[in-house]
């Protein structure tokens, strides 16, 4: 079963995404941060990144 990031870690995860966003499309980064804050799972974020890489090719 897939579980979302725990509420107490969501801010830290969002800041981590922001800190590692060099060269990435800003709306995509903000979308990931919003998703994490709403309760996205690790798998959701990974899938988003894979789709973004595919579109960039």
Backbone as CSV, one residue per row, in Angstrom:
resi,resn,N_x,N_y,N_z,CA_x,CA_y,CA_z,C_x,C_y,C_z
1,UNK,0.834,-1.180,0.000,0.000,0.000,0.000,0.882,1.248,0.000
2,UNK,0.464,2.238,-0.737,1.208,3.488,-0.852,0.609,4.483,0.128
3,UNK,1.482,5.131,0.893,1.004,6.120,1.851,1.619,7.477,1.551
4,UNK,0.896,8.542,1.822,1.439,9.877,1.589,2.533,10.219,2.600
5,UNK,3.274,11.262,2.268,4.255,11.762,3.225,3.527,12.110,4.522
6,UNK,4.130,11.817,5.673,3.469,12.182,6.929,3.349,13.705,7.043
7,UNK,2.269,14.193,7.646,2.049,15.642,7.732,3.222,16.407,8.339
8,UNK,3.877,15.842,9.313,4.987,16.553,9.965,6.231,16.640,9.077
9,UNK,6.291,15.896,7.991,7.452,15.929,7.097,7.185,16.672,5.796
10,UNK,5.953,17.046,5.531,5.608,17.641,4.233,6.346,18.944,3.955
11,UNK,6.493,19.792,4.952,7.213,21.062,4.753,8.674,20.780,4.407
12,UNK,9.302,19.858,5.126,10.703,19.516,4.861,10.869,18.941,3.454
13,UNK,9.951,18.093,3.036,10.012,17.510,1.697,9.814,18.600,0.642
14,UNK,8.867,19.500,0.876,8.627,20.597,-0.071,9.864,21.478,-0.208
15,UNK,10.519,21.782,0.890,11.747,22.591,0.832,12.863,21.843,0.124
16,UNK,12.911,20.536,0.301,13.906,19.723,-0.383,13.686,19.753,-1.897
17,UNK,12.441,19.662,-2.317,12.130,19.747,-3.749,12.548,21.106,-4.288
18,UNK,12.247,22.156,-3.549,12.617,23.504,-3.963,14.133,23.650,-4.062
19,UNK,14.855,23.090,-3.104,16.312,23.185,-3.092,16.988,22.421,-4.215
20,UNK,16.319,21.413,-4.744,16.924,20.603,-5.809,16.290,20.891,-7.165
21,UNK,15.785,22.080,-7.341,15.020,22.393,-8.552,15.814,23.115,-9.636
22,UNK,17.120,23.222,-9.504,17.922,23.939,-10.502,17.683,23.406,-11.910
23,UNK,17.354,24.302,-12.810,17.181,23.955,-14.206,15.846,23.330,-14.550
24,UNK,14.979,23.171,-13.587,13.671,22.580,-13.855,12.646,23.674,-14.083
25,UNK,11.608,23.341,-14.786,10.544,24.280,-15.140,9.819,24.724,-13.862
26,UNK,9.827,26.021,-13.523,9.235,26.485,-12.256,7.794,26.034,-11.994
27,UNK,6.886,26.080,-12.989,5.523,25.601,-12.684,5.488,24.121,-12.292
28,UNK,6.385,23.321,-12.859,6.443,21.903,-12.495,6.896,21.741,-11.057
29,UNK,7.905,22.497,-10.675,8.415,22.437,-9.307,7.326,22.872,-8.325
30,UNK,6.654,23.958,-8.630,5.582,24.432,-7.751,4.438,23.421,-7.678
31,UNK,4.164,22.755,-8.781,3.140,21.720,-8.784,3.502,20.551,-7.891
32,UNK,4.779,20.152,-7.924,5.240,19.076,-7.041,5.106,19.486,-5.580
33,UNK,5.506,20.713,-5.282,5.431,21.201,-3.896,3.969,21.217,-3.432
34,UNK,3.085,21.718,-4.281,1.656,21.752,-3.922,1.122,20.342,-3.706
35,UNK,1.544,19.414,-4.549,1.078,18.028,-4.413,1.545,17.417,-3.100
36,UNK,2.793,17.658,-2.730,3.314,17.127,-1.464,2.542,17.714,-0.293
37,UNK,2.291,18.995,-0.329,1.573,19.633,0.767,0.130,19.128,0.874
38,UNK,-0.433,18.681,-0.250,-1.789,18.122,-0.239,-1.807,16.641,0.134
39,UNK,-0.630,16.011,0.190,-0.588,14.614,0.603,-0.159,13.638,-0.464
40,UNK,0.562,14.096,-1.486,1.034,13.198,-2.532,1.994,12.156,-1.961
41,UNK,2.117,11.058,-2.665,3.032,9.994,-2.249,4.360,10.141,-2.985
42,UNK,5.347,9.410,-2.516,6.646,9.374,-3.194,6.442,8.911,-4.635
43,UNK,5.595,7.927,-4.832,5.342,7.392,-6.164,4.703,8.443,-7.081
44,UNK,3.818,9.276,-6.540,3.206,10.347,-7.332,4.268,11.303,-7.862
45,UNK,5.176,11.707,-6.992,6.224,12.662,-7.381,7.175,12.020,-8.384
46,UNK,7.534,10.770,-8.161,8.421,10.066,-9.092,7.778,9.959,-10.465
47,UNK,6.497,9.620,-10.509,5.791,9.524,-11.779,5.754,10.877,-12.484
48,UNK,5.504,11.944,-11.745,5.501,13.294,-12.322,6.852,13.613,-12.954
49,UNK,7.923,13.279,-12.267,9.261,13.562,-12.801,9.559,12.744,-14.037
50,UNK,9.148,11.482,-14.046,9.371,10.635,-15.209,8.608,11.170,-16.418
51,UNK,7.371,11.599,-16.200,6.587,12.158,-17.305,7.196,13.452,-17.819
52,UNK,7.730,14.280,-16.915,8.373,15.531,-17.344,9.621,15.250,-18.169
53,UNK,10.389,14.242,-17.774,11.579,13.880,-18.535,11.202,13.382,-19.930
54,UNK,10.128,12.605,-20.007,9.679,12.076,-21.295,9.247,13.216,-22.214
55,UNK,8.522,14.203,-21.656,8.076,15.352,-22.452,9.249,16.190,-22.929
56,UNK,10.308,16.276,-22.125,11.467,17.091,-22.476,12.266,16.487,-23.623
57,UNK,12.101,15.194,-23.858,12.870,14.521,-24.923,12.316,14.796,-26.270
